[in-house]
Each structure stands twice: as structure tokens, then as C-alpha cells.
Amino acid sequence: MRIYHVFLGMFLAVAPSAYALETGSPPVLAPLKTQGEAAQLSSQFLTRYGYKPVALDDALSAKIMDRFIKSLDPDRVLFLKSDIDTFMADKSKIDDAIKRENLQIPFSIFNTYEQRVVDRMTYARDLLKQGFDFTVQEDYTLSRDDQPWPQSEADSNELWRKRIKADWLRLKLSGKTDAAIRDTLDKRYANALDRAYKYKSEDVFQSFMDAYTTSIDPHTDYFGARAAADFDISMKLSLVGIGAVLQERDDYTTIRELVPGGPAQLSGKLAVGDRITGVGQGVDGAIKEVVGTRLDEVVQMIRGEKDSVVRLDILPADAGAEGSHTIVSLVRDKISLEKQAAQKTILPVKDGEAARKIGVITLPAFYEDFDARRKGDKDYRSASRDVAKLLAELKQEKVDGVLIDLRNNGGGSLSEAIDLTGLFVGKGPVVQQRDADGKVQVQSDDLPVPAWTGPVGVLINRGSASASEIFAAAIQDYGRGVIIGEPSFGKGTVQTVVNLDDVAHNSKPAFGELKLTIAQFFRVNGGTTQLRGVTPDITLPGFSDPKTFGEASYDNALPWRQIKPANYKAAGDVKALLPELQSRHNARAENDPEFQRFVEDVAELKSQRDKTSISLNEAERRKELTARENRMKARKQAGDGVDPAQDDGLQSNERSLSADIALENARKNAKDVLLNEAGAILADQADLQGAANALAQQSGNKQVK
């Protein structure tokens, strides 16, 4: 058996979009023999070696069934009550099916799901041919996860009539004509219809295994071959390919971005918006047409071995569907994903008449090239190594403090969280880890002296999880820096990845990988971030909804516990500064129009989120829209920021590529109110610590005299 590495984190997969008109029934999918074998082998690990082993019995079988159905139809808008009754007749049989390596039950459910998608999308497109009466007083329920399943097709039709009417009204309120609305929605529903014809057995198996593993605990996962490859890329921040970010648009694989220095950009023959219509392997391999092919399949065709040749049939961005094509040959190379690596900026903060320089290091993940490290590569890539280099640069630039931005950092390598902590604390315990047997191991960093001894701040939000929480908690427990932002996610468990093919001695990949929870981690003070997360020293508002996002939102999360503290010595006393830091923050926030506008936006979002339904009456909705527009105009007239873009009712692939990119850039370039305030708080910390140090020095001088 080979276990790759220990890590902490959360990773999300996004399904691609597509568009094509299809007729007839969707394909009937059946399980492969290897999938049954992989499920059975996974069950052996899940029932024996996990931190919280769970027996594969009738009780777990029912949970798996519930999760699998919910993953397919979370809002209860596709399946009928009769479908659910049929499925539930087998709810106690899934455990036996896994043991027998027969996955016909989940595949049968998925085949019904495909047919329901086809039925509903066909109905939706037919309904678009009619009109809607927006003078009628009726509402549409926004969240139906606790609503009853439609009893009949007539009930389902009524539900979808309101759903489609809501989509239409949203576009109508944005100023679009009926013809444009009909075209947009017809295309949207056709996209969903098209996807029903592109599912493959591995999609069903991945969904089923997700339901199985997350029934054990929220962070146990299964990775099929492609998911495992994507995870590996996310950890080492590199891949072998052409250096292009691709997106599926109108059935074409479209170039959304060219990675600087990659083969695609260096060739000078490709541009954003170009469409890939065919892919050929090698100098003279046949070119296979890929129009209408799933994005993930096209990506696999384009990736390959370093220094190998891939040929692309390109329809230029400015060419029509019948335009001239060009063939572009590229040599695959290693691509570094620098945008996902640690980055630094200098944030100037005004302090009276002077200005302080705050170095900001943004860390999206705790990445580490495990393979390179295992092979003894002295230059292997990792988060802590990159941050160490950035700290050295910030020292040269004489910054007054360093702010580590861990917002939406879902975690990653445990060893990297420890090494990163050492950069600010030096040698000493960082985290305690308790295994399934109750044995506690203290994990320490051995860096003799910190790389940065100046003021430190850590900015977190609800998306800061796992390894991020280990780092933030250690900085807080050591008194080394101030923690700013929202309470973090609350993931206090450790996972390891098991290669099932290695276990089975398979010569070729067939079974995938299992990410298994093996331990719980605890802070050096004896507490844990599990469930409760890290509580900031100074809290800032945020958009997250703790009811639906965070460890506490899971029904099978481990409870909060406490153990004995580790033997550690505080490295600072930031706690003594907190009352003054809070007072200065409060005064600044009360008099900062941009911060107050952000607070209002958070309150508005919460108000919208609390709504369980929306009106389908145009007059009422326009009244709401006018009130919002008046608020925005009042802000603008007061010089209080610019008017946010109006809701256009479109999904990302329904805008033009240029418009979509412009919107994305506008969001990226928008003023970051929370970062600015966090920088100001850290500047206050630098001011207070500087004053305290000066006072201590004066006192020392007097004693010498």
C-alpha cells in the first residue's frame, strides 16, 4: 500500500456547460466492473482505517441513498414523488450492493435523473413559445430543499412554469426584449438538455462515491482518475500542456486566457476567443473533431507528455461558423500556475501625516509538490518556500508589517501549515494531532529563528479552512499577531490520500484514490478549530452564510473537543493591544463611508438570503428595483462609490466572452474594503508596538544610569 501525503483542505469541482440540440432518450448508463471493485475496496478502508470508522450497514445505506438523491436534485424540482418511493424501496440494499460489487441501484437512479432532465428541459423550451402574465399575484419558492416532491407531472409542470416565469422576469427587468429573452432561455435550457446526453459512467460513479464518502464524514472523498490528476495539479501548481485556460461556449472549446510564457502564448498564433474545433496528437496524427465534446475530455486530449506535439484545428475568434480554419502545432511544456501561488503587494496606509507600508502576502492554498519533494528535488515548489522569498523581498522594501491574506484559502498540505508558522514563530510546537486510537502527537517547526519578527496580521473569512486555521490559530496562541476578519470554516480534521491502484497492484490506473480522514488536529493551547473555527481578534463583516457554509452546516461533523495544551512559550503579547486596536478600528469604521456602504451591502444580502420566495408580479418587482436604484444613486451623488452593475439576469456563458472577462476584471479591481481596513489595523499594531518598544528602551536606559 502506498499513501501519498497528509494534507488538509477543501476542493470544489465545477461542471462544464455545453450547447447542442438533442432528440430522443438519453443514453442508458451501466456500471463498469472496475467501478464495483473500486467501491468495494474503498469500503474496506472506510470501515477499518478511518478516524471514525463507520460500518457499512443498512443505516449507512439509507444515508448514502439520501445524499445521492440530494446531489442529483437538491431543490426537488426534477424527481416525482413516485420516483422517490421507487428509489427508497432499495435504501437498505446499497451496502449489500457495494459488498457484491454491483452498482446497478445508483445507476438506475441516475438513468431516471437523466430522463427527468430531458422531460423538464423539453417542457421548459415548449413553454417559452407561450407568453406570461406578469400582472398576476403569485410567488415562486426560492429554496425547495425541504419542500415535498411533486406528486404528479401536473404538479411538476406548475412548479416549472413558475421557475421559467421567474427566469423570464429577471431578464425582463434588466431591459431585454421578449425575443432576446426567449432566445437566451431557450439556449440555457438546451444547454442543460445537452448535458443529459453527455454523461458517462464515470460521472455516475463519482457522484455515487461522493455520496458514500461524505456519509462517513464531510471531508472524506473519492477521486476518480481525472479528479486525482486535477488534485495533483492543484497541489504542485504545475501541469504539462499548452498554457491556455479553456471554457466551453456554444458547443466550442474556447480560449479564455493565455498563460504568459506558455507554448500557446509564445507561438503568437493563438488569441483569446479562438475556438478549438479539432485536436491531433503528434506531428502527423489524425485530427479528431471536438465540437460538442465535453470540456474535460478536450482538456485531457490537449494535455500530455512534456516535449510532445499537439495540433489544434482553430476557428479564429473573429471568424464566423463557416470561416477559414488554421492548424497550429504546439510543443507541450511544463506550465506553472503562478496565479494560484503566493503573491505580494505593498499597501500604503496613512498614519497621521505619515504613511506606513504594509506588505500583503496573498496565499490561495497551502500547496506543495509532493512528488518532487519525495524524489529529493532541492528546488521543489511549496507555499512556505514561496512566502519565505516574498518576506525577504518585503524586508528589503522596509515594510512596517506583514499581513497574510488567507481569505478563501481552503487548506492543503499539513507540513506547509507548520513550516509557514515557523517563518513567524521560529522553533516550537505548531499543532497537535490525535489519531483514531487517541494517541496525541505534537508537530513542531524546527526553524531556529523566524524569517519575520515584525508586526503580523492574518486576514481570514469563512472560506479559510483547515491548514489556514492551523496557521491562524498558532499565530493567535503564540500572541504573535492579530487575527482579523470572519470566524473561519471550522475544519479540524486531517486526511491522507490512498492510491487504490497501488493497493490492488494494478499495472494501469483503474480504481482511483481515496481521501480518508485519519486524525483530528488541536491547537497548541489544547482547543480545536473543529466546528467553531478560529475566532478573530477583531471581527469584520462578511457575506458568508454560516447556516449553509462551514463545518457547522454539516449534519455529521465531528464535535468540538479539548485536550491538554502543548509545551510552548508565547512569542508576543498582541492580546494586550487588542482593546486599543478595537477602539481605533471602531472609530475608523464609523467614519469611513466605504466601510459603512459595505456593511449596508452585507445587511442587504442577508435580507435577500432570508427571503423564501420572490414575487412574480412585475409591478412589485419593479418597485423593489426602483428602491434599490434610488439607494445606489444617493450613494453616487454623495460621492460614496460608484453604482454597481445592474443585474443582467445572464449566466456567465450567456454573455459575450469580452463582456464576461470585463465583468470579472471589474470585480477583481474593485476596492477591497476589508483588506484596506485590515491593513489599517496592522498599521495601528505597528504604531502601538513601536511605542511600547520605545518606552521599554527608555526605561532600560534609565535603569542603566
Stockholm file with secondary structure:
# STOCKHOLM 1.0

chainA/1-705         MRIYHVFLGMFLAVAPSAYALETGSPPVLAPLKTQGEAAQLSSQFLTRYGYKPVALDDALSAKIMDRFIKSLDPDRVLFLKSDIDTFMADKSKIDDAIKRENLQIPFSIFNTYEQRVVDRMTYARDLLKQGFDFTVQEDYTLSRDDQPWPQSEADSNELWRKRIKADWLRLKLSGKTDAAIRDTLDKRYANALDRAYKYKSEDVFQSFMDAYTTSIDPHTDYFGARAAADFDISMKLSLVGIGAVLQERDDYTTIRELVPGGPAQLSGKLAVGDRITGVGQGVDGAIKEVVGTRLDEVVQMIRGEKDSVVRLDILPADAGAEGSHTIVSLVRDKISLEKQAAQKTILPVKDGEAARKIGVITLPAFYEDFDARRKGDKDYRSASRDVAKLLAELKQEKVDGVLIDLRNNGGGSLSEAIDLTGLFVGKGPVVQQRDADGKVQVQSDDLPVPAWTGPVGVLINRGSASASEIFAAAIQDYGRGVIIGEPSFGKGTVQTVVNLDDVAHNSKPAFGELKLTIAQFFRVNGGTTQLRGVTPDITLPGFSDPKTFGEASYDNALPWRQIKPANYKAAGDVKALLPELQSRHNARAENDPEFQRFVEDVAELKSQRDKTSISLNEAERRKELTARENRMKARKQAGDGVDPAQDDGLQSNERSLSADIALENARKNAKDVLLNEAGAILADQADLQGAANALAQQSGNKQVK
#=GR chainA/1-705 SS CCEEEEEECCCCCCCCCCCCCCCSCCCCCCCCHHHHHHHHHHHHHHHHTSSSCCCCSHHHHHHHHHHHHHHHCTTSCSSCHHHHHHHHTTTTTHHHHHHTTCCHHHHHHHHHHHHHHHHHHHHHHHHTTSCCCTTSCCEEESCCTTSCCCSSHHHHHHHHHHHHHHHHHHHHHTTCCHHHHHHHHHHHHHHHHHHHTTCCHHHHHHHHHHHHHHHHCTTCEEECHHHHHHHHHHHHTEEEECCEEEEEETTEEEEEEECTTSHHHHHSCCCTTCEEEEEEETTTCCEEECTTCCHHHHHHHHCCSTTCEEEEEEECTTSCTTSCCEEEEEECEEEECGGGSCEEEEEEEEETTEEEEEEEEECSCBCBCHHHHHTTCTTCCBHHHHHHHHHHHHHHTTCSEEEEECTTCCCEEHHHHHHHHHHHHCSEEEEEEEETTCCEEEEEECCSSCSCCSCEEEEECTTCCTHHHHHHHHHHHTTCSEEEESCCCCCCEEEEEEEHHHHHTCSSCCSCEEEEEEEEEECTTSCCCTTTCCCCSEECCCSCCTTTSSGGGCTTCCCCCCCCCCSCCCCCCGGGGHHHHHHHHHHHHHTCHHHHHHHHHHHHHHHHHTCSEEECCHHHHHHHHHHHHHHHHHHHHTTCCCCCCCCCCCCGGGSCHHHHHHHHHHHHHSCCHHHHHHHHHHHHHHHHHHHHHHHHHHHHHHHHC
#=GC SS_cons         CCEEEEEECCCCCCCCCCCCCCCSCCCCCCCCHHHHHHHHHHHHHHHHTSSSCCCCSHHHHHHHHHHHHHHHCTTSCSSCHHHHHHHHTTTTTHHHHHHTTCCHHHHHHHHHHHHHHHHHHHHHHHHTTSCCCTTSCCEEESCCTTSCCCSSHHHHHHHHHHHHHHHHHHHHHTTCCHHHHHHHHHHHHHHHHHHHTTCCHHHHHHHHHHHHHHHHCTTCEEECHHHHHHHHHHHHTEEEECCEEEEEETTEEEEEEECTTSHHHHHSCCCTTCEEEEEEETTTCCEEECTTCCHHHHHHHHCCSTTCEEEEEEECTTSCTTSCCEEEEEECEEEECGGGSCEEEEEEEEETTEEEEEEEEECSCBCBCHHHHHTTCTTCCBHHHHHHHHHHHHHHTTCSEEEEECTTCCCEEHHHHHHHHHHHHCSEEEEEEEETTCCEEEEEECCSSCSCCSCEEEEECTTCCTHHHHHHHHHHHTTCSEEEESCCCCCCEEEEEEEHHHHHTCSSCCSCEEEEEEEEEECTTSCCCTTTCCCCSEECCCSCCTTTSSGGGCTTCCCCCCCCCCSCCCCCCGGGGHHHHHHHHHHHHHTCHHHHHHHHHHHHHHHHHTCSEEECCHHHHHHHHHHHHHHHHHHHHTTCCCCCCCCCCCCGGGSCHHHHHHHHHHHHHSCCHHHHHHHHHHHHHHHHHHHHHHHHHHHHHHHHC
//
